[in-house]
Amino acid sequence: MGLNPATVNTAPPLCGIEQPRQVHTIADRFATANTYIIDAHPLIVVDPRSEMHVQLLCEYIESILKRSLAEIGMIVLTNLHADQLAGLAAMRRMVRTPVAAAAALLRLAQSQRETLHAYGWSHPGRSAFPPSFERQMRFVSDWLEDGTYISSCWQVIACSGHSPDSLCLYNPATAEFISGDTVIAIQRRTPVLRASSDRHQLETMLRFLRTLHVHYVYPGYGRPVLAVHPLSNLGVEW
Protein backbone atom coordinates (compact mmCIF):
# COMPACT_ATOMS: atom_id res chain seq x y z
CA MET A 1 0.00 0.00 0.00
CA GLY A 2 1.69 3.16 -1.13
CA LEU A 3 0.94 6.80 -0.54
CA ASN A 4 -0.79 7.90 -3.70
CA PRO A 5 -1.73 11.60 -3.83
CA ALA A 6 -4.11 10.88 -6.72
CA THR A 7 -6.41 8.91 -4.45
CA VAL A 8 -7.10 12.04 -2.40
CA ASN A 9 -8.75 13.63 -5.42
CA THR A 10 -11.09 10.71 -6.15
CA ALA A 11 -13.41 11.62 -3.29
CA PRO A 12 -17.19 11.23 -3.09
CA PRO A 13 -19.08 14.31 -4.44
CA LEU A 14 -19.84 15.84 -1.03
CA CYS A 15 -16.14 15.98 -0.19
CA GLY A 16 -15.74 18.96 -2.52
CA ILE A 17 -18.11 21.03 -0.36
CA GLU A 18 -16.72 22.73 2.73
CA GLN A 19 -18.28 21.37 5.92
CA PRO A 20 -18.09 22.17 9.66
CA ARG A 21 -15.41 20.23 11.49
CA GLN A 22 -16.51 16.94 12.99
CA VAL A 23 -13.77 15.84 15.40
CA HIS A 24 -14.09 16.01 19.18
CA THR A 25 -11.13 15.32 21.47
CA ILE A 26 -11.15 13.19 24.61
CA ALA A 27 -7.80 13.57 26.42
CA ASP A 28 -6.33 12.22 29.63
CA ARG A 29 -5.67 14.54 32.58
CA PHE A 30 -2.25 15.52 31.19
CA ALA A 31 -3.58 16.13 27.66
CA THR A 32 -1.03 13.75 26.17
CA ALA A 33 -2.86 10.60 24.97
CA ASN A 34 -5.96 11.29 22.88
CA THR A 35 -9.15 9.56 21.83
CA TYR A 36 -11.26 11.13 19.08
CA ILE A 37 -14.94 11.07 18.23
CA ILE A 38 -15.99 11.82 14.66
CA ASP A 39 -19.45 13.37 14.87
CA ALA A 40 -20.76 11.86 11.65
CA HIS A 41 -23.57 9.48 10.80
CA PRO A 42 -22.84 7.02 12.22
CA LEU A 43 -20.42 8.10 14.96
CA ILE A 44 -16.82 6.88 14.71
CA VAL A 45 -14.56 6.38 17.73
CA VAL A 46 -10.83 6.60 17.01
CA ASP A 47 -8.34 4.99 19.45
CA PRO A 48 -10.29 4.16 22.64
CA ARG A 49 -6.98 4.14 24.64
CA SER A 50 -7.83 3.46 28.30
CA GLU A 51 -10.92 2.63 30.33
CA MET A 52 -10.89 6.24 31.57
CA HIS A 53 -10.97 7.51 27.98
CA VAL A 54 -13.90 5.21 27.24
CA GLN A 55 -15.85 6.44 30.26
CA LEU A 56 -15.24 10.06 29.28
CA LEU A 57 -16.14 9.55 25.63
CA CYS A 58 -19.39 7.77 26.52
CA GLU A 59 -20.38 10.65 28.80
CA TYR A 60 -19.41 13.14 26.09
CA ILE A 61 -21.47 11.40 23.40
CA GLU A 62 -24.58 11.28 25.58
CA SER A 63 -24.28 14.60 27.46
CA ILE A 64 -22.60 16.93 24.93
CA LEU A 65 -23.40 15.48 21.52
CA LYS A 66 -26.86 14.32 22.71
CA ARG A 67 -26.47 11.07 20.84
CA SER A 68 -26.76 7.42 21.81
CA LEU A 69 -23.92 4.92 22.15
CA ALA A 70 -25.95 2.77 19.77
CA GLU A 71 -25.08 5.32 17.06
CA ILE A 72 -21.40 4.34 17.15
CA GLY A 73 -20.90 2.65 13.80
CA MET A 74 -17.17 1.89 13.91
CA ILE A 75 -14.12 1.88 16.17
CA VAL A 76 -10.94 2.73 14.26
CA LEU A 77 -7.50 1.84 15.62
CA THR A 78 -4.73 3.98 14.12
CA ASN A 79 -2.32 1.36 15.48
CA LEU A 80 -2.44 -1.82 17.54
CA HIS A 81 0.04 -0.89 20.26
CA ALA A 82 -0.43 -2.04 23.85
CA ASP A 83 -1.81 1.30 25.08
CA GLN A 84 -5.01 0.65 23.09
CA LEU A 85 -5.89 -2.70 24.61
CA ALA A 86 -7.71 -1.70 27.82
CA GLY A 87 -9.84 0.90 26.05
CA LEU A 88 -10.77 -1.42 23.21
CA ALA A 89 -11.86 -4.15 25.61
CA ALA A 90 -13.97 -1.62 27.54
CA MET A 91 -15.58 -0.34 24.32
CA ARG A 92 -16.44 -3.85 23.22
CA ARG A 93 -18.23 -4.47 26.51
CA MET A 94 -20.43 -1.43 25.86
CA VAL A 95 -21.09 -1.56 22.12
CA ARG A 96 -20.92 -4.39 19.60
CA THR A 97 -19.71 -2.46 16.60
CA PRO A 98 -17.08 -3.21 13.93
CA VAL A 99 -13.43 -2.60 14.81
CA ALA A 100 -11.19 -1.44 11.96
CA ALA A 101 -7.41 -1.31 11.48
CA ALA A 102 -4.88 -1.01 8.64
CA ALA A 103 -5.00 -3.82 6.09
CA ALA A 104 -1.20 -3.59 5.77
CA LEU A 105 -0.88 -5.25 9.17
CA LEU A 106 -3.03 -8.21 8.15
CA ARG A 107 -0.90 -8.81 5.06
CA LEU A 108 2.30 -8.47 7.10
CA ALA A 109 1.00 -10.97 9.65
CA GLN A 110 0.14 -13.45 6.91
CA SER A 111 3.55 -12.97 5.28
CA GLN A 112 5.45 -13.47 8.53
CA ARG A 113 3.46 -16.58 9.41
CA GLU A 114 4.32 -18.03 5.99
CA THR A 115 8.00 -17.22 6.61
CA LEU A 116 7.95 -18.88 10.01
CA HIS A 117 6.34 -21.95 8.48
CA ALA A 118 8.84 -22.05 5.60
CA TYR A 119 11.76 -22.13 8.04
CA GLY A 120 10.09 -24.72 10.22
CA TRP A 121 9.66 -22.31 13.13
CA SER A 122 5.87 -22.30 13.13
CA HIS A 123 4.11 -24.15 15.91
CA PRO A 124 0.91 -23.59 17.94
CA GLY A 125 1.19 -20.47 20.08
CA ARG A 126 4.11 -18.99 18.15
CA SER A 127 3.58 -15.49 16.79
CA ALA A 128 5.56 -12.96 14.78
CA PHE A 129 3.97 -10.11 16.76
CA PRO A 130 3.84 -9.01 20.41
CA PRO A 131 0.98 -10.55 22.45
CA SER A 132 -0.90 -7.22 22.54
CA PHE A 133 -1.00 -7.13 18.72
CA GLU A 134 -2.35 -10.66 18.54
CA ARG A 135 -5.07 -9.95 21.12
CA GLN A 136 -6.22 -6.79 19.36
CA MET A 137 -6.14 -8.39 15.92
CA ARG A 138 -8.78 -10.84 17.16
CA PHE A 139 -11.12 -7.87 17.72
CA VAL A 140 -10.60 -6.45 14.20
CA SER A 141 -13.36 -7.22 11.70
CA ASP A 142 -12.68 -4.54 9.05
CA TRP A 143 -9.26 -4.16 7.41
CA LEU A 144 -8.94 -0.70 5.87
CA GLU A 145 -7.10 -0.21 2.60
CA ASP A 146 -5.12 2.89 1.72
CA GLY A 147 -7.24 5.43 -0.18
CA THR A 148 -10.64 4.02 0.78
CA TYR A 149 -13.33 6.11 2.47
CA ILE A 150 -15.28 5.56 5.67
CA SER A 151 -18.33 7.58 6.68
CA SER A 152 -18.60 9.75 3.59
CA CYS A 153 -15.52 12.00 3.32
CA TRP A 154 -13.08 10.38 5.75
CA GLN A 155 -10.23 8.88 3.78
CA VAL A 156 -7.86 6.21 5.05
CA ILE A 157 -4.16 6.96 4.55
CA ALA A 158 -1.76 4.11 5.24
CA CYS A 159 1.27 5.55 7.03
CA SER A 160 3.31 2.45 7.74
CA GLY A 161 6.69 4.19 8.07
CA HIS A 162 6.75 4.57 11.85
CA SER A 163 5.14 1.17 12.41
CA PRO A 164 3.54 -1.30 9.95
CA ASP A 165 0.10 -1.01 11.54
CA SER A 166 -0.25 2.79 11.40
CA LEU A 167 -2.97 4.66 9.54
CA CYS A 168 -4.28 8.22 9.45
CA LEU A 169 -7.72 9.64 8.62
CA TYR A 170 -8.19 12.70 6.43
CA ASN A 171 -11.30 14.73 5.60
CA PRO A 172 -10.75 17.27 2.77
CA ALA A 173 -14.22 18.80 3.30
CA THR A 174 -13.51 19.74 6.93
CA ALA A 175 -9.70 20.10 6.52
CA GLU A 176 -9.18 17.70 9.44
CA PHE A 177 -6.40 15.15 9.84
CA ILE A 178 -6.32 12.46 12.56
CA SER A 179 -2.71 11.31 12.64
CA GLY A 180 -2.51 8.63 15.34
CA ASP A 181 1.14 8.00 16.24
CA THR A 182 2.40 9.00 12.79
CA VAL A 183 2.43 12.72 13.60
CA ILE A 184 2.79 13.97 17.18
CA ALA A 185 2.67 17.40 18.81
CA ILE A 186 4.21 17.16 22.26
CA GLN A 187 6.02 20.24 23.57
CA ARG A 188 6.42 21.63 20.08
CA ARG A 189 4.86 24.52 18.22
CA THR A 190 4.57 22.51 15.02
CA PRO A 191 3.64 18.84 14.55
CA VAL A 192 6.40 16.38 13.67
CA LEU A 193 6.44 13.18 11.65
CA ARG A 194 7.87 10.22 13.54
CA ALA A 195 10.84 8.82 11.65
CA SER A 196 11.19 5.34 10.21
CA SER A 197 14.22 3.28 9.19
CA ASP A 198 13.29 3.60 5.50
CA ARG A 199 14.45 7.09 4.55
CA HIS A 200 12.96 6.98 1.04
CA GLN A 201 9.56 6.02 2.41
CA LEU A 202 9.86 8.77 5.02
CA GLU A 203 10.65 11.44 2.42
CA THR A 204 7.77 10.26 0.21
CA MET A 205 5.34 10.40 3.12
CA LEU A 206 6.62 13.83 4.19
CA ARG A 207 6.08 15.29 0.70
CA PHE A 208 2.63 13.74 0.48
CA LEU A 209 1.39 14.98 3.87
CA ARG A 210 2.60 18.50 3.12
CA THR A 211 0.29 18.61 0.06
CA LEU A 212 -2.90 17.94 2.02
CA HIS A 213 -5.45 20.70 2.61
CA VAL A 214 -5.44 20.63 6.42
CA HIS A 215 -6.27 23.20 9.11
CA TYR A 216 -6.68 20.84 12.09
CA VAL A 217 -4.21 18.13 13.10
CA TYR A 218 -5.31 15.66 15.77
CA PRO A 219 -2.29 13.66 17.01
CA GLY A 220 -2.35 10.51 19.09
CA TYR A 221 -0.16 12.30 21.62
CA GLY A 222 -0.08 16.02 22.34
CA ARG A 223 -2.55 18.82 21.86
CA PRO A 224 -4.47 19.24 18.59
CA VAL A 225 -2.94 21.83 16.27
CA LEU A 226 -4.97 24.58 14.59
CA ALA A 227 -3.23 26.57 11.86
CA VAL A 228 -3.67 27.74 8.28
CA HIS A 229 -1.35 25.01 6.93
CA PRO A 230 -0.05 23.03 9.92
CA LEU A 231 1.47 20.25 7.80
CA SER A 232 3.31 22.55 5.40
CA ASN A 233 6.22 22.90 7.84
CA LEU A 234 6.00 19.37 9.13
CA GLY A 235 9.30 18.36 10.73
CA VAL A 236 10.79 14.94 11.51
CA GLU A 237 11.44 13.43 14.93
CA TRP A 238 14.62 11.34 14.60
N, C-alpha and C positions, 0 to 999 in steps of 0.2 A: 504494500500500500504506500504509494508515494504521495508527496504534497503537490497537488496539481491545481495551480491557480485558476485554470479554466473551469473547474467544477464549481467554484464560488459563483460564477456568472450564470450557471444553469439552474437558477432558483425557481421555485414556484412563483406564479404571477404576483401574489400579494407581497412578496419579499422586495419588490421594487417600490413599495409605498411606505413612506416613513411612518413608524408606529411608536407609541409610548413605550418606555422601557419596561421590561417584564420581570427582572431579577430582583429578588429580595434576599438579603444576607442574614444568616444565623451564625454568629460567632461565639467562641468561648469567652470566658471572662477576661482573657488577655488579648482578645482580638487577633489571634494568630491563626488558628485553624478554623476554616470556614465550611459551612454547609450552605447550599443555595436552593431557593425555591423559584422555579420559573412559573409565573402566574399566567399560564396559558390554559387552553382547553384541550385535553385535561391538564392538571397540574403535573409538573415534573420536579422530583427531588434529586438534587445533585450532591453526591458524597455525604451520606448520613453521618459519618465520623463516629461520634460517641453516643452513649445513651442520653447524656445531657443535651447534646445537639438535637436528638430526636424528640425529646420532651419539649424543648423550646420551639422546634419547628411545628410540632403538632398544635401547640398553644397559639402560635402565630397564624397558622392556617385558619383555625377556627375563630380566634378572637379579632385578628386584624384584617385578614382577607375575607372573613365571613364565608368561608367555604368548608366543605366537609372533607374529612380524610378519605372518604370513598371516591373523591374526585381525583385522587392521585393516580395517574395513568402509567407512570414509569419511574423507576429509580435508576439513575445513571451513575456509574462509578467511573471517574476519570482515571483511576488506577486501582489496583487490587492490593495495595500495601496494607500492612497489619493494622494501621490506625483506623481503617474503615470497618474492621470486623465487628466490633461491639455495636456500632450504630446500625449496620446492616441487619444484624440479628434482631435488634430491637424493632426496626422498621418492619421486618417480616412478621413479627408477632402481632403488629397492629394492622397492617394492610397486606393483602395478597395481591400484589401487583407485579408486573414483569420487572426484572432487574437486567440492566444492559451494561455491556462493557465493550472494549475494543476488540474487533474480530482478529486483529494482528496477534493478540495473545493466544487465542484458540489455535491458530495455525502454528504458532511457535511451540505450543504445548504438544501438538500432534507431531511436529517435526522432531522435537527432542525425544519423545517417547519412541519414535521409529529408530532414532539413533541409538538410544539405550538398548533397544531390542537387537539391532544389528550387531552390536558389540557384545551381546550376551549378558548385558548388565541389568536387563529388565526382569523384575520379579515382583510378586504382589506386595504392595505397600511402598515400592520405590517410586520416587517422583523426581522430576527435573526442576521442580519449583519449591520454594519454602512452604511449610504447612499452611500458613495463612492464605497464600495464593490458592492452594488446592481447595481449602474450605470455602472460600468466596466463589471460586469458579463453579462450585456445585449450585450456588444460588442463581447464577446467571442463566437467563433463558433467551435473551436477545443479544446477538453479537453484531456490533455496529461497524459498518464498513466506512472507510474514508470517503467523504463527499456526499454521503446520503443525508437525508433530512428527517428530523423527528419533530412532531408537533409544528407543522407548517414551516416556519422559516428558520428553524434551528438546524444548522448544518454541523455534521460531525467532521472534525479534522483530526486525523491520526497524527500524533506527535510522539513517535516512538523513540526519539533520540535520547531523552533522559532515561527512560525505562521502556521496555517493549510493550507495556500494557497501557501507556498513556494516551489519552485523547483530550481534545478541547471541543467546546461548543461555541458556534459563532452565529449571530443573527444580524444580517446586513440591514434589515428593516429598522431595528432598534439600536444598531451600532454597539451591541454588547458582545463581550468575549469572555467566556468562562474558561479559565486556563488550567485548572487543576494544579498539578505539581510542575507543569511545563514552564510556566512563568510565575515568578513569585515577586512579592513587594514588601519585604521585611526590612525596616530601617533604611529605606532608600526612597529618594524622591521619584525615581522612575522604575518601572518594572524591569526585571531581568530574566533572560532565558537561561534555564539551567543547562549546563554544558553536557555533552555526551562524548564518548571516545571517538566517534566517527566525525571528524572535522568537516568533511564534505557535506554530510547530512546536516550538520549543525548550520553551516553557512547557507544551505538551501532553505532550511526552515526559517532562518533569520530573515532572509530576503522575502520569503513568502509572507510571513506574519507582518512585516513592515508595510505590505501593500494593502492590508485589510482596512476597510472603513470602520474604525472603532473609536468610540468615545468613552466607553466604560470597560475596564478590565477587572475581572473578578478572579483573583488568585486563590489557590488552595490554602496558601499561608500568607498572612499580611493583610493590610487594609485594601479594599477596592480602590482603584485609581480612576479618577475622572479628569479628563483632559481633552483638548481638541484632537490630538493625534498621539495618544499615549504609547502606541507601539512603534511610532516612527523613529524614536531614539532608543529602541529596545537594546539593552546591553546584554552581556553574557557573564554568568557567574561561573568562574573556573574552579 
